[in-house]
Amino acid sequence: MLSRIAHILVPAVGRLSVTTDPGARLEPGSIIAANHTSLADPAVVVAALRRLGVEPVVMAAAGLWRVPLLGRALAREGHVPVIRGDRRAAASLDAAAEALGRGRLVLIYAEGGLPRRKDAAEAAPEAFRSGLARLAERTGAPIVPVGQAGARRVTSGSTVKQLAGLVTAPLRRPQLHVHVGAPLEPADSRAFQTDRARTAVTTAWRTAASRLDEAAALTA
């Protein structure tokens, strides 16, 4: 349901385009790592992946499970709540590993949170946390880097500004772009895996942002 809703709603608020590297593969049991810039970008990425024939399990903030109807749907479809700063966070990796073992693709946001900037501009991904590398180490799953750009044109900044952006987006029709890179095989070192994944996601983000003529990508 989540993928179907995103597939319907995202084209209503913006103009989504999708590209892939020549070696990109979205095989069963893969981890998808994407940059996180806006409350809107999970829907953008899920909609893009559905165009490519993939409906992933999403690892998302546990607070979403407290939203009426949405929380029930997330639980029913097997998406994974992430409780940060709590020993229960390990259970999130257990659930993600189980999903990978069943051949599902799992979408993870390794930055662990949204940027605190108030503007709508793009910026390179922030530092990655270790959960991505630990999940890859545990399961042997390849990591598929995904870069998205344009979601901040839908929602960014203060709560009031985000609501205004969401309401006006169907009129403004901002451009949105998602780029999928070639998969990375698991590495022996968690630190190396984390750095390599961030570099690959940054490269995918730069490709996506360049498609939108974003200054941060064009001058990097």
C-alpha positions as CSV (number, residue, x, y, z in Angstrom):
1,M,0.0,0.0,0.0
2,L,2.8,2.4,0.9
3,S,4.4,2.1,-2.5
4,R,1.0,2.4,-4.3
5,I,0.2,5.6,-2.4
6,A,3.6,7.1,-3.1
7,H,3.2,6.2,-6.8
8,I,-0.1,8.1,-6.9
9,L,0.8,11.1,-4.7
10,V,4.3,12.0,-5.7
11,P,3.4,12.8,-9.3
12,A,0.6,15.0,-8.0
13,V,3.1,17.2,-6.1
14,G,6.1,17.3,-8.4
15,R,7.7,16.1,-11.6
16,L,9.6,12.9,-10.8
17,S,12.4,11.5,-13.0
18,V,14.5,8.5,-12.4
19,T,17.9,7.4,-13.7
20,T,20.3,4.5,-13.0
21,D,23.9,3.7,-13.4
22,P,24.8,1.1,-16.1
23,G,25.7,-1.4,-13.4
24,A,22.7,-0.7,-11.1
25,R,20.9,-3.8,-9.8
26,L,18.0,-4.0,-7.4
27,E,18.2,-7.7,-6.5
28,P,16.2,-9.5,-3.8
29,G,17.8,-9.3,-0.4
30,S,19.6,-5.9,-1.1
31,I,19.9,-3.0,1.2
32,I,19.0,0.4,-0.3
33,A,20.8,3.3,1.2
34,A,19.4,6.8,0.4
35,N,20.2,10.3,1.5
36,H,17.7,12.0,3.8
37,T,16.9,15.7,3.4
38,S,13.1,16.2,3.9
39,L,10.0,14.6,5.3
40,A,8.9,14.2,1.7
41,D,11.9,12.2,0.4
42,P,10.8,8.7,1.6
43,A,7.7,9.0,-0.6
44,V,9.9,10.3,-3.5
45,V,12.3,7.4,-3.2
46,V,9.6,4.8,-2.8
47,A,7.7,6.1,-5.8
48,A,10.9,6.0,-7.9
49,L,11.7,2.4,-6.8
50,R,8.2,1.3,-7.7
51,R,8.8,2.6,-11.2
52,L,11.8,0.2,-11.2
53,G,9.7,-2.7,-10.1
54,V,10.7,-2.6,-6.4
55,E,8.5,-2.2,-3.3
56,P,10.9,-2.1,-0.3
57,V,10.6,-2.6,3.4
58,V,11.3,0.9,4.9
59,M,13.1,1.5,8.1
60,A,11.6,4.7,9.6
61,A,11.2,6.7,12.8
62,A,9.1,4.7,15.3
63,G,6.9,7.8,15.9
64,L,5.1,7.1,12.6
65,W,3.7,4.0,14.0
66,R,1.7,6.1,16.5
67,V,-0.1,7.9,13.7
68,P,-3.7,6.6,13.3
69,L,-4.3,4.4,10.3
70,L,-0.7,5.0,9.0
71,G,0.9,3.1,11.9
72,R,-1.5,0.2,11.5
73,A,-0.7,0.0,7.8
74,L,3.1,0.2,8.4
75,A,2.9,-2.7,10.9
76,R,0.7,-4.8,8.6
77,E,3.1,-4.4,5.7
78,G,6.1,-5.3,7.7
79,H,8.0,-2.0,7.7
80,V,10.5,-1.5,10.4
81,P,10.2,1.1,13.2
82,V,13.5,2.5,14.4
83,I,13.8,3.6,18.0
84,R,17.0,5.7,18.2
85,G,19.0,6.2,21.4
86,D,17.4,3.1,23.0
87,R,18.6,-0.5,23.5
88,R,15.5,-1.5,21.5
89,A,17.3,-0.1,18.4
90,A,18.9,-3.5,18.0
91,A,15.5,-5.0,17.4
92,S,15.2,-2.8,14.3
93,L,18.3,-4.5,12.8
94,D,16.9,-7.9,13.7
95,A,13.6,-7.1,11.8
96,A,15.6,-5.7,8.8
97,A,17.8,-8.8,8.7
98,E,14.7,-11.0,8.8
99,A,13.2,-9.1,5.9
100,L,16.4,-9.4,3.9
101,G,16.5,-13.1,4.6
102,R,13.0,-13.4,3.0
103,G,14.3,-11.7,-0.1
104,R,12.8,-8.3,0.5
105,L,14.8,-5.1,-0.2
106,V,15.2,-2.8,2.8
107,L,15.4,1.0,2.5
108,I,17.6,2.6,5.2
109,Y,18.5,6.2,6.0
110,A,22.0,5.9,7.4
111,E,22.3,9.5,8.4
112,G,19.8,8.8,11.1
113,G,17.9,12.1,10.9
114,L,17.1,15.2,8.9
115,P,19.4,18.2,8.4
116,R,18.6,21.2,10.6
117,R,18.9,23.8,7.8
118,K,15.9,26.0,7.1
119,D,16.5,26.7,3.4
120,A,15.3,24.6,0.5
121,A,18.7,24.0,-1.1
122,E,20.5,20.7,-1.5
123,A,23.6,19.6,0.4
124,A,25.7,16.5,0.4
125,P,24.7,13.7,2.8
126,E,25.8,14.1,6.4
127,A,27.9,11.5,8.3
128,F,26.5,8.0,8.3
129,R,25.8,6.0,11.4
130,S,27.1,2.4,11.9
131,G,23.7,0.6,11.5
132,L,24.0,0.3,7.7
133,A,27.4,-1.4,7.9
134,R,26.3,-3.6,10.8
135,L,23.3,-4.8,8.8
136,A,25.5,-5.5,5.7
137,E,28.1,-7.3,7.8
138,R,25.4,-9.5,9.5
139,T,23.5,-10.4,6.4
140,G,26.1,-10.3,3.6
141,A,23.6,-8.2,1.6
142,P,24.8,-5.8,-1.1
143,I,24.2,-2.1,-0.6
144,V,22.5,-0.1,-3.4
145,P,23.3,3.6,-3.1
146,V,20.4,5.9,-4.0
147,G,20.6,9.7,-4.3
148,Q,17.5,11.9,-4.4
149,A,17.2,15.6,-4.9
150,G,14.3,18.1,-5.0
151,A,12.3,16.8,-1.9
152,R,13.3,19.9,0.0
153,R,11.4,21.9,-2.7
154,V,8.3,20.2,-1.4
155,T,8.9,20.3,2.4
156,S,11.7,22.0,4.3
157,G,12.2,24.5,7.1
158,S,9.8,25.3,9.9
159,T,6.5,23.4,10.4
160,V,4.6,26.3,8.9
161,K,6.8,26.5,5.9
162,Q,6.6,22.7,5.4
163,L,2.8,22.8,5.5
164,A,2.8,25.7,3.1
165,G,5.2,23.9,0.8
166,L,3.1,20.7,0.7
167,V,-0.1,22.7,0.0
168,T,1.4,24.7,-2.8
169,A,3.5,21.9,-4.4
170,P,0.7,20.7,-6.7
171,L,0.6,24.2,-8.2
172,R,4.4,24.7,-8.3
173,R,5.2,21.2,-9.6
174,P,8.8,21.2,-8.4
175,Q,11.3,18.9,-10.2
176,L,12.3,15.7,-8.3
177,H,15.0,13.3,-9.3
178,V,16.2,9.9,-8.0
179,H,19.4,8.2,-9.2
180,V,20.3,4.6,-8.4
181,G,23.9,3.6,-8.3
182,A,25.7,0.2,-8.7
183,P,25.6,-2.1,-5.7
184,L,28.5,-2.3,-3.2
185,E,29.5,-5.7,-1.9
186,P,30.0,-6.1,1.9
187,A,33.4,-5.1,3.3
188,D,35.4,-6.5,6.2
189,S,35.7,-3.2,8.1
190,R,32.6,-1.4,9.4
191,A,34.3,1.9,9.2
192,F,35.4,1.3,5.6
193,Q,32.0,0.1,4.7
194,T,30.3,3.2,6.3
195,D,32.7,5.6,4.5
196,R,32.4,3.8,1.2
197,A,28.6,3.7,1.4
198,R,28.4,7.4,2.2
199,T,30.7,8.2,-0.8
200,A,28.5,6.1,-3.1
201,V,25.3,7.8,-1.9
202,T,26.9,11.2,-2.2
203,T,27.9,10.4,-5.8
204,A,24.3,9.3,-6.5
205,W,23.0,12.4,-4.9
206,R,25.3,14.6,-6.9
207,T,24.0,13.0,-10.1
208,A,20.4,13.6,-9.0
209,A,21.0,17.2,-7.9
210,S,22.9,18.0,-11.1
211,R,19.8,17.0,-13.0
212,L,18.0,19.8,-11.2
213,D,20.8,22.3,-11.7
214,E,21.4,22.5,-7.9
215,A,24.3,24.7,-7.1
216,A,25.6,22.5,-4.3
217,A,26.2,19.6,-6.8
218,L,27.4,21.7,-9.8
219,T,30.1,23.4,-7.7
220,A,31.3,20.3,-5.8
